[in-house]
Amino acid sequence: MQIKLTESRLPFAPLLLIAPFFLWGTAMVAMKGVIPHTTPLFMAGVRLVPAGILVLAVGAILMRKPQPQSWQAWLWISIFAFVDGTLFQGFLAEGLVRTGAGLGSVMIDSQPIAVALLSCWLFGERIGLWGWLGLCIGIVGISLIGLPDEWFLGTASHINLTFTSLFESGEWLMLLAALSMAVGTVIIRYVSRYADPVVATGWHMILGGLPLFALSSGVESQQWVNIDLSGWMALTYSAIFGSAIAYGLFFYFASSRNLTSLSSLTFLTPVFALLFGNLLLAEVLSPLQWIGVGLTLISIYLINQREVLGIGGKISATTQDVEASTIPVSLSIQDSESDLLH
């Protein structure tokens, strides 16, 4: 009930809930379009640091949010920055070089699977029958997407099964990015205990983006010399809309909403990314990958809608307990009022 009341105060609350996933999907396409003209680590840094400065400015000036004060706040923000900033954006940018925007978005947005497992372990949320079924379907779907088609068609004898070959695969880098984002989604709950989530989001972008710039200066060259006007516009869109606005909204909701309920909307992101990737970049997937995409989306839906499907997750059970406990209280009040009248 508290979640619903909080959201009802926000104008256009349903659109705000969907906005991060639309912005992430379209930003994925924008980043893929500018990749040939820049370098991945530099692009990741550009997406984070300016967006972090913008979020901090809005939080401090317009929203008048307090800055972090305690060492616990800065410790959690630093962990948050490393996991959800440096690792997530680094894996995302490097993986995007080796895969398509639509496919990359599907891999990234498999992260609710990891969120469900982490929430079960850390917060005691039940997965249930439909949730476990979704996890199994998700493993199959992600395998079809991420592994070479030859592995399933029986022609894998020539494939090099070394760690290096797996790491160089864009799909596996996207899976690492998805895991980083899942851990970051859980970490924001701990960060919000010591700092405002909006301000923490801004600082985590800045602190997470600076190492990416440092790595870029050491291992990359000609990061911006080939970027034209349209490329800078794409980077600007990714920084402002795909990072500042999208992450600000997402982590604001993640600090107060049920994590798996919020993650259930994530399946919208690959829909947007695949749509715009097909329209703008003419990307195509193999038949097996399309099957994997479908199974992955089904998996994410089953995991995050398991309570609606009647399995009785923790929230449903808690609601029933509250409703059951309300009956005797109401009866007690009525009895007391009856005694006073008599």
C-alpha positions as CSV (number, residue, x, y, z in Angstrom):
1,M,0.0,0.0,0.0
2,Q,2.8,2.4,0.8
3,I,4.3,1.8,-2.6
4,K,1.1,2.6,-4.4
5,L,0.6,5.7,-2.3
6,T,4.1,6.9,-3.0
7,E,3.7,6.3,-6.8
8,S,0.3,8.0,-6.9
9,R,1.9,11.3,-5.8
10,L,4.1,11.3,-8.9
11,P,2.6,12.8,-12.1
12,F,2.3,10.3,-14.9
13,A,3.5,7.5,-12.6
14,P,2.9,4.7,-15.1
15,L,4.8,6.5,-17.8
16,L,7.6,7.2,-15.4
17,L,7.9,3.5,-14.5
18,I,8.1,2.6,-18.2
19,A,10.4,5.5,-19.2
20,P,13.8,4.0,-18.0
21,F,13.3,0.8,-20.1
22,F,12.3,2.8,-23.2
23,L,15.2,5.1,-22.7
24,W,17.7,2.2,-22.2
25,G,16.4,0.4,-25.3
26,T,16.7,3.4,-27.5
27,A,20.1,4.5,-25.9
28,M,21.4,1.0,-26.8
29,V,20.6,1.7,-30.4
30,A,22.2,5.1,-30.3
31,M,25.4,3.8,-28.7
32,K,25.6,1.0,-31.3
33,G,25.4,3.6,-34.1
34,V,28.3,5.6,-32.7
35,I,30.6,2.7,-31.8
36,P,32.4,2.6,-35.2
37,H,33.6,6.2,-34.7
38,T,34.8,6.0,-31.1
39,T,36.1,3.5,-28.5
40,P,34.0,1.5,-26.0
41,L,35.6,2.6,-22.7
42,F,35.6,6.3,-23.7
43,M,32.0,6.0,-24.7
44,A,31.1,4.3,-21.4
45,G,32.8,7.2,-19.5
46,V,31.0,9.8,-21.5
47,R,27.7,8.1,-20.8
48,L,28.4,8.1,-17.0
49,V,30.3,11.2,-15.8
50,P,28.3,14.0,-17.5
51,A,25.1,12.2,-16.5
52,G,26.3,12.0,-12.9
53,I,27.0,15.7,-12.8
54,L,23.6,16.4,-14.2
55,V,21.9,14.2,-11.7
56,L,23.8,15.8,-8.8
57,A,22.9,19.3,-10.0
58,V,19.2,18.4,-10.2
59,G,19.3,16.7,-6.8
60,A,21.1,19.5,-5.0
61,I,19.7,22.6,-6.7
62,L,16.1,21.6,-7.7
63,M,15.3,18.8,-5.3
64,R,17.5,20.1,-2.5
65,K,18.6,16.6,-1.6
66,P,21.3,16.2,1.2
67,Q,24.8,15.1,0.3
68,P,26.2,11.9,1.8
69,Q,27.8,12.5,5.2
70,S,28.9,9.3,6.9
71,W,31.7,7.0,6.0
72,Q,29.1,4.2,5.6
73,A,27.4,6.2,2.9
74,W,30.6,6.8,0.9
75,L,31.6,3.1,1.3
76,W,28.3,1.9,-0.1
77,I,28.3,4.5,-2.8
78,S,31.9,3.4,-3.8
79,I,30.9,-0.2,-4.0
80,F,27.8,0.8,-6.0
81,A,30.0,2.9,-8.3
82,F,32.4,0.0,-9.0
83,V,29.8,-2.6,-9.6
84,D,27.0,-0.8,-11.4
85,G,29.2,2.0,-12.9
86,T,32.6,0.7,-13.8
87,L,31.9,-3.0,-14.3
88,F,28.4,-2.7,-15.8
89,Q,29.1,0.1,-18.2
90,G,32.6,-1.3,-19.1
91,F,31.2,-4.8,-19.9
92,L,28.2,-3.2,-21.7
93,A,30.4,-1.0,-24.0
94,E,32.9,-3.8,-24.8
95,G,30.1,-6.2,-25.4
96,L,28.2,-3.8,-27.6
97,V,31.2,-3.7,-30.0
98,R,30.8,-7.4,-30.5
99,T,27.0,-7.8,-30.7
100,G,23.9,-6.0,-31.9
101,A,21.9,-3.4,-30.0
102,G,18.8,-5.5,-29.9
103,L,20.5,-8.7,-29.0
104,G,22.7,-6.9,-26.5
105,S,19.6,-5.4,-24.8
106,V,18.1,-8.8,-24.5
107,M,21.2,-10.1,-22.8
108,I,21.4,-7.1,-20.5
109,D,17.8,-7.4,-19.5
110,S,18.1,-11.0,-18.5
111,Q,19.3,-9.4,-15.2
112,P,15.9,-10.0,-13.5
113,I,16.8,-13.6,-13.3
114,A,19.8,-12.7,-11.1
115,V,17.8,-10.2,-9.2
116,A,15.2,-12.9,-8.3
117,L,17.9,-15.2,-7.0
118,L,19.6,-12.4,-5.0
119,S,16.3,-11.2,-3.6
120,C,15.5,-14.8,-2.6
121,W,18.9,-15.2,-0.9
122,L,19.1,-11.7,0.8
123,F,15.5,-10.7,1.4
124,G,13.8,-14.0,1.6
125,E,11.5,-13.5,-1.4
126,R,10.0,-16.8,-2.6
127,I,10.6,-17.8,-6.2
128,G,7.9,-20.5,-6.3
129,L,7.0,-23.0,-9.0
130,W,6.5,-20.5,-11.8
131,G,9.6,-18.7,-10.8
132,W,11.8,-21.9,-11.0
133,L,10.1,-22.7,-14.3
134,G,11.0,-19.3,-15.6
135,L,14.7,-19.7,-14.4
136,C,15.0,-23.0,-16.3
137,I,13.4,-21.5,-19.5
138,G,15.8,-18.5,-19.1
139,I,18.9,-20.7,-19.0
140,V,17.8,-22.4,-22.2
141,G,16.9,-19.0,-23.8
142,I,20.2,-17.4,-22.8
143,S,22.1,-20.4,-24.1
144,L,20.5,-20.2,-27.5
145,I,21.3,-16.4,-27.6
146,G,24.8,-16.5,-26.2
147,L,26.3,-19.7,-27.5
148,P,27.3,-20.2,-31.1
149,D,24.7,-21.9,-33.3
150,E,27.2,-24.6,-34.2
151,W,27.1,-25.9,-30.7
152,F,23.4,-26.8,-31.1
153,L,23.6,-27.9,-34.7
154,G,26.3,-30.5,-34.0
155,T,29.2,-28.7,-35.8
156,A,31.1,-27.5,-32.8
157,S,34.3,-29.6,-33.2
158,H,36.3,-26.7,-34.6
159,I,35.3,-24.1,-31.9
160,N,37.9,-23.0,-29.5
161,L,36.5,-23.6,-26.0
162,T,39.0,-21.4,-24.1
163,F,38.2,-18.8,-21.6
164,T,39.6,-16.1,-24.0
165,S,37.2,-17.0,-26.7
166,L,34.3,-16.9,-24.3
167,F,35.4,-13.5,-22.9
168,E,35.8,-12.1,-26.4
169,S,32.2,-13.1,-27.2
170,G,29.9,-10.0,-27.0
171,E,27.0,-12.1,-25.6
172,W,29.1,-13.3,-22.7
173,L,30.3,-9.8,-21.9
174,M,26.6,-8.7,-21.9
175,L,25.8,-11.5,-19.4
176,L,28.6,-10.1,-17.2
177,A,27.1,-6.7,-17.6
178,A,23.6,-8.1,-16.7
179,L,25.1,-9.7,-13.5
180,S,26.8,-6.4,-12.6
181,M,23.5,-4.5,-13.0
182,A,21.6,-7.1,-11.0
183,V,24.0,-6.8,-8.1
184,G,23.9,-3.0,-8.4
185,T,20.1,-3.1,-8.2
186,V,20.3,-5.0,-4.9
187,I,23.1,-2.7,-3.6
188,I,20.9,0.4,-3.9
189,R,18.8,-0.9,-1.1
190,Y,21.8,-0.8,1.2
191,V,23.0,2.6,-0.2
192,S,19.6,4.2,0.5
193,R,19.9,3.4,4.2
194,Y,22.8,5.9,4.4
195,A,22.3,8.3,1.5
196,D,19.5,9.7,-0.7
197,P,19.1,7.4,-3.7
198,V,19.1,10.2,-6.3
199,V,22.3,11.8,-4.9
200,A,23.9,8.4,-4.6
201,T,23.0,7.6,-8.2
202,G,24.7,10.8,-9.3
203,W,27.9,10.1,-7.3
204,H,28.0,6.5,-8.4
205,M,28.0,7.6,-12.1
206,I,30.9,10.0,-11.5
207,L,33.0,7.7,-9.4
208,G,32.2,4.7,-11.7
209,G,33.0,6.7,-14.9
210,L,36.4,8.1,-13.9
211,P,38.1,4.7,-13.9
212,L,36.7,4.1,-17.4
213,F,38.3,7.3,-18.6
214,A,41.6,6.3,-17.0
215,L,41.5,2.9,-18.7
216,S,40.5,4.5,-22.0
217,S,43.5,6.9,-21.8
218,G,45.8,3.9,-21.2
219,V,44.6,1.3,-23.7
220,E,42.6,3.3,-26.3
221,S,43.5,6.0,-28.9
222,Q,41.7,8.4,-31.1
223,Q,38.6,8.2,-28.9
224,W,36.9,11.3,-30.3
225,V,38.6,12.4,-33.5
226,N,36.3,10.5,-35.8
227,I,33.0,11.4,-34.0
228,D,30.8,13.6,-36.2
229,L,27.9,15.8,-35.2
230,S,25.4,12.9,-35.3
231,G,27.7,10.8,-33.2
232,W,28.0,13.6,-30.5
233,M,24.2,13.9,-30.6
234,A,23.9,10.1,-30.0
235,L,26.3,10.3,-27.1
236,T,24.4,13.2,-25.7
237,Y,21.2,11.3,-25.9
238,S,22.8,8.3,-24.2
239,A,24.2,10.4,-21.4
240,I,21.1,12.6,-20.7
241,F,18.2,10.3,-21.5
242,G,19.8,6.8,-21.4
243,S,21.8,7.5,-18.1
244,A,20.8,10.6,-16.1
245,I,17.0,10.3,-16.5
246,A,16.7,6.6,-16.9
247,Y,19.0,5.6,-14.0
248,G,17.7,8.4,-11.8
249,L,14.1,7.1,-12.2
250,F,15.1,3.5,-12.0
251,F,17.1,3.7,-8.8
252,Y,14.6,6.0,-7.2
253,F,11.9,3.4,-7.7
254,A,14.4,0.6,-6.7
255,S,15.0,2.2,-3.4
256,S,11.4,2.0,-2.4
257,R,9.7,-0.7,-4.5
258,N,9.9,-4.5,-4.5
259,L,12.9,-5.3,-6.6
260,T,11.4,-8.2,-8.5
261,S,8.2,-6.2,-9.2
262,L,10.2,-3.4,-10.6
263,S,12.4,-5.7,-12.6
264,S,9.3,-7.3,-14.2
265,L,9.1,-4.2,-16.4
266,T,12.6,-4.9,-17.7
267,F,11.3,-7.2,-20.4
268,L,10.1,-4.0,-22.2
269,T,13.6,-2.8,-22.9
270,P,14.6,-5.5,-25.5
271,V,11.3,-4.9,-27.2
272,F,12.2,-1.3,-27.7
273,A,15.8,-2.1,-28.6
274,L,14.9,-4.8,-31.1
275,L,12.3,-2.6,-32.7
276,F,14.6,0.4,-33.1
277,G,17.6,-1.8,-33.9
278,N,15.7,-3.3,-36.8
279,L,14.3,0.1,-38.0
280,L,17.5,2.1,-37.7
281,L,20.4,-0.4,-38.0
282,A,18.8,-3.2,-40.0
283,E,19.9,-5.8,-37.5
284,V,18.9,-9.4,-37.9
285,L,19.2,-12.5,-35.6
286,S,19.5,-16.2,-36.5
287,P,16.4,-18.4,-36.1
288,L,17.9,-20.0,-33.0
289,Q,18.7,-16.6,-31.5
290,W,15.1,-15.5,-32.1
291,I,13.9,-18.6,-30.3
292,G,16.3,-17.7,-27.4
293,V,14.9,-14.2,-27.3
294,G,11.4,-15.4,-27.0
295,L,12.3,-17.9,-24.3
296,T,14.2,-15.2,-22.4
297,L,11.3,-12.8,-22.4
298,I,8.9,-15.6,-21.3
299,S,11.4,-16.5,-18.5
300,I,11.6,-12.9,-17.3
301,Y,7.8,-12.6,-17.4
302,L,7.3,-15.8,-15.4
303,I,9.9,-14.9,-12.8
304,N,8.6,-11.5,-12.1
305,Q,4.8,-12.2,-12.4
306,R,4.9,-15.4,-10.3
307,E,2.7,-13.8,-7.6
308,V,0.1,-12.7,-10.1
309,L,0.0,-16.3,-11.5
310,G,-1.1,-17.5,-8.1
311,I,2.0,-19.1,-6.6
312,G,1.9,-17.0,-3.5
313,G,5.2,-15.1,-3.2
314,K,6.3,-13.4,-0.1
315,I,4.3,-10.2,-0.8
316,S,1.1,-12.1,-1.4
317,A,1.6,-14.1,1.8
318,T,2.4,-11.0,3.8
319,T,-0.7,-9.3,2.4
320,Q,-2.9,-12.2,3.4
321,D,-1.4,-12.3,6.9
322,V,-2.0,-8.6,7.3
323,E,-5.6,-8.9,6.1
324,A,-6.1,-11.9,8.4
325,S,-4.7,-10.0,11.4
326,T,-6.9,-7.0,10.6
327,I,-10.1,-8.9,11.1
328,P,-9.7,-9.6,14.9
329,V,-8.5,-6.0,15.4
330,S,-11.6,-4.6,13.7
331,L,-13.7,-7.0,15.8
332,S,-12.0,-5.8,18.9
333,I,-12.6,-2.2,18.1
334,Q,-16.3,-2.9,17.3
335,D,-16.6,-4.8,20.6
336,S,-15.0,-1.9,22.5
337,E,-17.4,0.6,20.9
338,S,-20.3,-1.7,21.8
339,D,-19.2,-1.9,25.4
340,L,-19.0,1.9,25.6
341,L,-22.5,2.3,24.1
342,H,-23.9,-0.1,26.7
